[in-house]
């Protein structure tokens, strides 16, 4: 009886610990600025933990294990190189001294390019937050469902989501950060033990594993680095993953830092630990491939759940739940800031307004409830997530990078660039990706940036030409 209820006990203990930590840190009174970015006195180790907790989601764990099993070395290379996206953010952070007083990515873009681009980026942040939170809630439901059978998984999912909404809405970023630390420590400890368990389940020594992998085509370097469409698709996917780290929740950790130097150090450490976490996840996929090479990607988790002790079921459920909640609370917070700070400030035209903090909390609650509702009406949100990322990267990333590097265009320049990014990704997804399998997010982002720069200098040349014509007319 004890072993049968062990997963439920482990899961309940984790949720109770999260709730206690959330309540403890939500008691402190907040101004809107401290609610949004804290007091900017977080320790570097604390910021590293919250960056990793935000970047590595429950959906990412499940997807990486499945893709390593299906694609082998190809996906291992993609996922490891993709971790360098955190280094890219740290590299940008070192140049963000002029923007460290901002509260969001949208505010940074708005301070350079005006109100309309800021509103568009804020809308993208809100849409991305809703989708990402919904995806994580879906993962929470799946992880609970495969491990707990004595209680309705939907009930536990609702309870865990309400806990998530409570502490992230009322406690602000301080509560999100310290619950992220707890959740990061949870999955960072569990994943290596779970990898060891899957290895022991194989019953084979390491000396037999690598020769078996060398016999498989999916683990041959010559197959991966042969110049063909697959290699181009891999490069395009890696570039898209690198750019995907330049999003509102991750950049929010830059604004929480005391300065550019601390932010650079935070992301430098995060790259190292992130690669370690990803290597452990890839090992899980490798061990499962050795144990069940013929299994399809959708059957990977069925293999994991076969003959697994109840305690390990509970630990796996808690690990997935910790990774999902730590990503969801960060997305929930950044979405609420986009509503209460960027959207309403742009509409009102004032820096502060009455009840700003209360409205932001209400926005956080509604984003969380709406995301939770989506999971009950849509069983598969993967296509929606791909669409969201395909539109988010082409619209927001290029203007932000150009702003950080000193490009100062007009609002019209940015709007034209954003439109070109959207048109490029739509055309690419319709005519190019179906036949080549190449992801077009990075290409659309590059089209956005190139269009902005081209239009900016063309307009400058046209203005000089008109001015010279006017002077010549006056002279005559």
C-alpha positions as CSV (number, residue, x, y, z in Angstrom):
1,X,0.0,0.0,0.0
2,X,2.8,2.4,0.8
3,X,4.7,1.7,-2.4
4,X,1.4,2.1,-4.4
5,X,0.9,5.6,-2.9
6,X,4.5,6.6,-3.0
7,X,4.2,8.7,-6.2
8,X,1.3,10.6,-4.8
9,X,3.2,11.3,-1.5
10,X,6.2,12.5,-3.4
11,X,4.1,14.7,-5.7
12,X,2.1,16.1,-2.8
13,X,5.3,16.9,-0.8
14,X,6.7,18.8,-3.8
15,X,3.6,20.8,-4.3
16,X,3.3,21.6,-0.6
17,X,7.0,22.8,-0.6
18,X,6.4,25.0,-3.6
19,X,3.3,26.5,-2.0
20,X,5.1,27.2,1.3
21,X,8.0,28.9,-0.5
22,X,5.6,30.9,-2.7
23,X,3.5,32.1,0.3
24,X,6.7,33.0,2.3
25,X,8.1,35.2,-0.4
26,X,4.8,36.7,-1.5
27,X,4.2,38.3,1.9
28,X,6.6,41.1,1.2
29,X,5.0,44.3,0.0
30,X,5.9,45.4,-3.5
31,X,6.0,48.5,-5.6
32,X,5.4,47.9,-9.3
33,X,9.1,48.0,-10.0
34,X,10.0,45.5,-7.3
35,X,7.1,43.3,-8.5
36,X,8.5,43.4,-12.0
37,X,12.3,43.1,-11.6
38,X,12.9,42.9,-7.9
39,X,15.5,45.0,-6.1
40,X,18.2,44.2,-8.6
41,X,20.3,42.7,-5.8
42,X,19.9,39.0,-6.5
43,X,22.9,36.8,-6.1
44,X,24.6,35.5,-9.3
45,X,23.9,31.9,-8.3
46,X,20.2,32.7,-7.7
47,X,19.9,34.3,-11.2
48,X,21.8,31.3,-12.8
49,X,19.2,28.9,-11.2
50,X,16.2,30.9,-12.4
51,X,17.7,31.3,-15.9
52,X,18.1,27.5,-16.2
53,X,14.7,26.8,-14.6
54,X,13.1,29.1,-17.2
55,X,15.1,27.8,-20.2
56,X,14.6,24.1,-19.5
57,X,11.0,23.1,-19.6
58,X,9.1,19.9,-19.0
59,X,8.1,19.9,-22.7
60,X,11.7,20.3,-23.6
61,X,12.7,17.2,-21.5
62,X,10.0,15.0,-23.1
63,X,10.8,16.3,-26.6
64,X,14.6,15.9,-26.4
65,X,14.4,12.3,-25.1
66,X,12.0,11.4,-27.9
67,X,14.1,13.1,-30.6
68,X,17.4,11.7,-29.4
69,X,15.8,8.2,-29.7
70,X,14.5,9.0,-33.2
71,X,17.2,11.2,-34.7
72,X,20.2,10.1,-32.7
73,X,23.4,12.2,-33.1
74,X,21.7,14.8,-35.3
75,X,19.4,15.9,-32.4
76,X,22.2,15.7,-29.8
77,X,24.3,18.1,-31.8
78,X,21.3,20.4,-32.4
79,X,20.4,20.5,-28.7
80,X,23.9,21.0,-27.4
81,X,24.7,23.8,-29.9
82,X,21.3,25.3,-29.1
83,X,22.4,25.8,-25.5
84,X,24.9,28.4,-26.8
85,X,21.8,30.7,-27.1
86,X,22.3,31.5,-23.5
87,X,25.8,32.7,-24.3
88,X,24.4,34.9,-27.1
89,X,22.0,36.5,-24.5
90,X,25.0,37.2,-22.2
91,X,26.9,38.7,-25.1
92,X,24.0,41.0,-25.8
93,X,23.6,41.8,-22.1
94,X,27.1,43.2,-21.9
95,X,26.0,45.9,-24.4
96,X,22.7,46.7,-22.7
97,X,23.9,49.2,-20.1
98,X,21.6,52.0,-21.5
99,X,18.6,49.7,-21.1
100,X,19.2,48.2,-17.7
101,X,16.6,50.5,-16.1
102,X,13.9,49.0,-18.4
103,X,11.4,46.4,-17.2
104,X,10.8,44.4,-20.4
105,X,12.0,43.7,-23.9
106,X,9.1,45.6,-25.3
107,X,10.0,48.7,-23.3
108,X,13.6,48.6,-24.7
109,X,12.2,48.4,-28.3
110,X,9.7,51.2,-27.5
111,X,12.3,53.5,-26.1
112,X,14.2,53.4,-29.4
113,X,11.5,52.9,-32.0
114,X,8.3,54.3,-30.5
115,X,4.9,53.3,-29.3
116,X,3.6,51.1,-32.1
117,X,6.5,48.7,-32.2
118,X,6.4,48.5,-28.4
119,X,2.7,47.5,-28.5
120,X,3.4,44.9,-31.2
121,X,6.2,43.3,-29.2
122,X,4.0,43.3,-26.1
123,X,1.2,41.5,-28.0
124,X,3.7,38.9,-29.2
125,X,5.0,38.5,-25.6
126,X,1.4,38.0,-24.3
127,X,0.6,35.5,-27.0
128,X,3.8,33.6,-26.4
129,X,3.1,33.6,-22.7
130,X,-0.3,32.1,-23.1
131,X,0.9,29.4,-25.5
132,X,3.9,28.5,-23.4
133,X,2.0,28.3,-20.1
134,X,-0.7,26.2,-21.8
135,X,2.0,23.9,-23.1
136,X,3.5,23.5,-19.7
137,X,0.1,22.9,-18.1
138,X,-0.4,20.2,-20.7
139,X,3.0,18.6,-19.7
140,X,2.0,18.8,-16.1
141,X,-1.2,16.9,-16.8
142,X,0.6,14.3,-18.8
143,X,3.3,13.8,-16.2
144,X,0.8,13.5,-13.4
145,X,-1.4,11.2,-15.5
146,X,1.3,8.6,-16.2
147,X,2.4,8.4,-12.6
148,X,-0.8,8.8,-10.5
149,X,-3.8,6.6,-10.9
150,X,-5.5,6.9,-7.5
151,X,-6.5,10.6,-8.0
152,X,-8.0,12.2,-11.1
153,X,-5.0,13.8,-12.9
154,X,-7.2,16.8,-14.0
155,X,-7.8,17.6,-10.4
156,X,-4.1,17.6,-9.5
157,X,-3.4,19.6,-12.7
158,X,-5.9,22.2,-11.7
159,X,-4.5,22.4,-8.1
160,X,-0.9,22.7,-9.3
161,X,-1.8,25.4,-11.9
162,X,-3.7,27.4,-9.3
163,X,-0.6,27.2,-7.0
164,X,1.4,28.4,-9.9
165,X,-1.0,31.3,-10.6
166,X,-1.2,32.2,-6.9
167,X,2.5,32.6,-6.2
168,X,3.5,34.2,-9.5
169,X,0.5,36.6,-9.5
170,X,0.7,37.9,-5.9
171,X,4.4,37.5,-5.1
172,X,5.9,39.0,-8.2
173,X,9.4,38.2,-9.5
174,X,10.9,37.6,-6.1
175,X,8.5,34.7,-5.5
176,X,9.0,33.4,-9.0
177,X,12.8,33.5,-8.6
178,X,12.9,31.6,-5.3
179,X,10.4,29.0,-6.3
180,X,12.4,28.6,-9.5
181,X,15.5,27.9,-7.3
182,X,13.6,25.1,-5.5
183,X,12.3,23.7,-8.7
184,X,15.7,23.8,-10.4
185,X,17.4,22.1,-7.5
186,X,14.6,19.4,-7.7
187,X,15.0,18.4,-11.3
188,X,18.8,19.0,-11.3
189,X,19.2,16.3,-8.6
190,X,16.5,13.9,-9.9
191,X,17.6,13.8,-13.6
192,X,21.1,12.3,-13.0
193,X,19.6,9.6,-10.7
194,X,16.9,8.9,-13.3
195,X,19.6,8.6,-16.0
196,X,21.4,6.1,-13.8
197,X,18.2,4.1,-13.2
198,X,17.6,3.8,-17.0
199,X,21.2,2.7,-17.4
200,X,20.9,0.0,-14.8
201,X,17.7,-1.1,-16.4
202,X,19.7,-2.0,-19.5
203,X,21.9,-4.4,-17.7
204,X,24.8,-3.7,-20.1
205,X,28.2,-2.1,-19.3
206,X,29.4,1.1,-21.0
207,X,31.9,-1.0,-23.0
208,X,29.0,-2.6,-25.0
209,X,26.9,0.6,-25.5
210,X,29.2,2.6,-27.7
211,X,29.9,-0.3,-30.2
212,X,26.2,-0.7,-30.5
213,X,25.7,3.0,-31.3
214,X,28.5,2.9,-33.9
215,X,26.5,0.3,-35.8
216,X,23.5,2.6,-36.2
217,X,23.3,5.1,-39.1
218,X,21.7,7.8,-37.0
219,X,24.9,7.9,-34.8
220,X,27.4,8.1,-37.7
221,X,29.3,11.4,-38.1
222,X,29.6,10.8,-41.8
223,X,25.8,10.7,-42.1
224,X,25.3,13.9,-40.1
225,X,28.0,16.1,-41.8
226,X,27.4,14.9,-45.3
227,X,26.6,18.0,-47.4
228,X,23.0,17.7,-48.3
229,X,19.6,19.2,-47.4
230,X,19.6,17.6,-44.0
231,X,22.8,19.5,-43.1
232,X,21.3,22.8,-44.2
233,X,18.2,22.0,-42.2
234,X,20.3,21.3,-39.1
235,X,22.2,24.6,-39.4
236,X,19.0,26.5,-39.9
237,X,17.4,24.8,-36.9
238,X,20.4,25.5,-34.7
239,X,20.3,29.2,-35.7
240,X,16.6,29.4,-34.9
241,X,17.1,27.8,-31.5
242,X,20.0,30.2,-30.8
243,X,17.7,33.2,-31.6
244,X,14.8,31.7,-29.7
245,X,16.6,32.4,-26.4
246,X,16.2,36.2,-27.1
247,X,12.7,36.2,-25.7
248,X,10.8,38.1,-23.0
249,X,11.2,35.6,-20.1
250,X,14.9,35.0,-20.6
251,X,15.7,38.7,-21.2
252,X,13.8,39.6,-18.1
253,X,16.7,38.0,-16.1
254,X,19.0,40.6,-17.7
255,X,16.8,43.4,-16.4
256,X,16.8,41.8,-13.0
257,X,20.7,41.9,-12.8
258,X,22.5,44.7,-11.1
259,X,24.3,45.6,-14.3
260,X,25.7,44.3,-17.6
261,X,28.7,42.6,-16.0
262,X,26.6,40.5,-13.6
263,X,24.2,39.6,-16.4
264,X,27.1,38.5,-18.6
265,X,28.4,36.3,-15.8
266,X,25.0,34.8,-15.1
267,X,24.5,33.6,-18.7
268,X,28.1,32.5,-19.0
269,X,27.6,30.1,-16.0
270,X,24.2,29.2,-17.3
271,X,25.7,27.9,-20.5
272,X,28.0,25.5,-18.7
273,X,25.4,24.1,-16.4
274,X,22.8,24.0,-19.2
275,X,25.1,21.9,-21.4
276,X,25.5,19.5,-18.4
277,X,21.7,19.2,-18.0
278,X,21.2,18.7,-21.7
279,X,23.9,16.0,-21.8
280,X,22.1,14.1,-19.0
281,X,18.8,14.3,-20.9
282,X,20.6,13.1,-24.1
283,X,22.0,10.2,-22.1
284,X,18.4,9.2,-21.1
285,X,17.5,9.2,-24.7
286,X,20.6,7.1,-25.6
287,X,19.9,4.5,-23.0
288,X,16.3,4.2,-24.0
289,X,17.5,3.7,-27.6
290,X,19.8,0.9,-26.6
291,X,17.0,-0.7,-24.6
292,X,14.3,-0.4,-27.2
293,X,15.8,0.6,-30.6
294,X,12.7,-0.4,-32.6
295,X,10.2,1.6,-30.5
296,X,8.7,4.7,-32.1
297,X,9.1,8.1,-30.5
298,X,5.6,8.1,-29.1
299,X,6.3,4.8,-27.4
300,X,9.5,6.0,-25.6
301,X,7.7,6.9,-22.4
302,X,5.8,3.6,-22.4
303,X,9.2,1.9,-22.3
304,X,10.2,4.2,-19.4
305,X,7.1,3.4,-17.4
306,X,7.5,-0.4,-17.9
307,X,8.8,-2.1,-14.7
308,X,9.6,1.2,-13.0
309,X,9.5,1.3,-9.1
310,X,6.7,3.6,-7.7
311,X,9.4,5.8,-6.1
312,X,11.0,6.5,-9.5
313,X,7.6,7.2,-11.0
314,X,7.0,9.8,-8.3
315,X,10.5,11.3,-8.9
316,X,10.0,11.4,-12.7
317,X,6.6,13.1,-12.2
318,X,8.1,15.7,-9.8
319,X,11.0,16.4,-12.2
320,X,8.7,17.0,-15.2
321,X,6.4,19.1,-12.9
322,X,9.3,21.1,-11.6
323,X,10.6,21.9,-15.1
324,X,7.1,22.7,-16.4
325,X,6.2,25.0,-13.4
326,X,9.5,26.9,-13.4
327,X,9.1,27.7,-17.1
328,X,5.4,28.5,-16.8
329,X,5.7,31.0,-13.9
330,X,8.4,33.0,-15.7
331,X,6.2,33.1,-18.9
332,X,3.2,34.1,-16.8
333,X,5.1,36.9,-15.1
334,X,6.5,38.3,-18.4
335,X,3.1,38.2,-20.0
336,X,1.5,40.1,-17.1
337,X,4.3,42.8,-17.3
338,X,3.5,43.1,-21.0
339,X,-0.1,43.9,-20.1
340,X,0.3,46.0,-17.0
341,X,3.4,47.9,-18.1
342,X,3.8,47.9,-21.9
343,X,0.2,47.8,-23.2
344,X,-1.5,50.0,-20.7
345,X,1.4,52.5,-20.4
346,X,1.4,52.9,-24.2
347,X,-2.4,53.4,-24.2
348,X,-2.4,55.9,-21.3
349,X,0.8,57.6,-22.3
350,X,2.1,57.9,-18.7
351,X,4.9,56.1,-16.9
352,X,2.8,55.2,-13.9
353,X,-1.0,55.1,-13.2
354,X,-3.2,54.2,-10.3
355,X,-3.8,50.5,-9.5
356,X,-1.0,49.4,-11.9
357,X,0.2,46.6,-9.6
358,X,-3.3,45.3,-9.1
359,X,-4.1,45.3,-12.8
360,X,-0.9,43.4,-13.5
361,X,-1.8,40.8,-10.9
362,X,-5.3,40.4,-12.5
363,X,-3.7,40.1,-15.9
364,X,-1.4,37.3,-14.6
365,X,-4.4,35.5,-13.2
366,X,-6.4,35.7,-16.4
367,X,-3.4,34.6,-18.5
368,X,-2.9,31.6,-16.3
369,X,-6.6,30.6,-16.3
370,X,-6.9,31.1,-20.1
371,X,-3.9,29.0,-20.6
372,X,-5.2,26.3,-18.3
373,X,-8.6,26.4,-20.2
374,X,-6.8,25.9,-23.5
375,X,-5.4,22.5,-22.3
376,X,-8.9,21.1,-21.8
377,X,-10.1,22.1,-25.3
378,X,-6.9,21.3,-27.3
379,X,-5.2,18.0,-26.7
380,X,-2.2,19.0,-28.9
381,X,-0.7,22.5,-28.8
382,X,2.5,21.7,-30.6
383,X,1.4,23.1,-33.9
384,X,0.2,26.3,-32.1
385,X,3.6,26.6,-30.4
386,X,5.4,26.3,-33.8
387,X,3.2,29.0,-35.3
388,X,3.8,31.2,-32.3
389,X,7.6,30.8,-32.4
390,X,7.5,31.3,-36.2
391,X,5.9,34.7,-35.8
392,X,7.6,35.8,-32.6
393,X,11.2,35.4,-33.9
394,X,10.7,37.2,-37.2
395,X,8.9,40.1,-35.5
396,X,10.8,40.9,-32.3
397,X,14.4,39.6,-32.3
398,X,15.9,41.6,-35.1
399,X,14.7,45.1,-33.9
400,X,15.9,44.2,-30.4
401,X,19.4,43.2,-31.6
402,X,19.8,46.2,-33.8
403,X,18.7,48.5,-30.9
404,X,21.3,47.0,-28.6
405,X,24.0,47.5,-31.2
406,X,23.1,51.2,-31.7
407,X,20.8,51.2,-34.7
408,X,18.4,54.1,-34.5
409,X,15.6,53.8,-37.1
410,X,12.2,55.3,-37.1
411,X,8.9,53.7,-36.1
412,X,8.0,53.3,-39.8
413,X,11.3,51.6,-40.5
414,X,10.7,49.0,-37.8
415,X,7.1,48.4,-38.8
416,X,8.2,47.8,-42.4
417,X,10.8,45.3,-41.1
418,X,8.3,43.5,-39.0
419,X,5.9,43.2,-41.9
420,X,8.7,41.8,-44.1
421,X,9.5,39.2,-41.4
422,X,5.9,38.1,-41.1
423,X,5.5,37.8,-44.9
424,X,8.8,35.9,-45.2
425,X,7.8,33.3,-42.6
426,X,4.4,32.9,-44.1
427,X,5.8,32.4,-47.6
428,X,8.5,30.1,-46.3
429,X,6.1,27.9,-44.4
430,X,3.8,27.6,-47.4
431,X,6.3,27.0,-50.3
432,X,9.8,26.2,-49.0
433,X,9.6,24.2,-45.7
434,X,7.1,21.5,-47.0
435,X,9.6,20.5,-49.7
436,X,12.9,21.0,-47.9
437,X,12.2,20.6,-44.2
438,X,14.3,23.7,-43.4
439,X,13.0,25.9,-40.6
440,X,12.6,29.5,-41.8
441,X,12.4,31.4,-38.5
442,X,16.0,32.6,-38.6
443,X,15.8,33.5,-42.3
444,X,12.6,35.5,-41.6
445,X,14.3,37.2,-38.7
446,X,17.3,38.1,-40.9
447,X,14.9,39.4,-43.6
448,X,13.3,41.7,-40.9
449,X,16.7,43.1,-39.9
450,X,18.0,43.5,-43.5
451,X,14.8,45.3,-44.5
452,X,15.0,47.7,-41.5
453,X,18.6,48.6,-42.3
454,X,17.9,49.0,-46.1
455,X,14.8,51.1,-45.7
456,X,16.5,53.3,-43.1
457,X,19.4,54.2,-45.3
458,X,17.3,54.5,-48.5
459,X,15.0,57.0,-46.6
460,X,18.1,58.9,-45.5
461,X,19.4,59.1,-49.0
462,X,16.0,60.2,-50.3
463,X,15.8,62.9,-47.6
464,X,19.3,64.2,-48.6
465,X,18.3,64.1,-52.3
466,X,15.1,66.1,-51.6
467,X,17.1,68.6,-49.5
468,X,19.7,69.1,-52.2
469,X,16.9,69.6,-54.8
470,X,15.2,72.1,-52.6
471,X,18.5,74.0,-52.2
472,X,19.1,74.0,-55.9
473,X,15.6,75.3,-56.6
474,X,16.0,78.1,-54.1
475,X,19.4,79.0,-55.7
476,X,17.8,79.2,-59.1
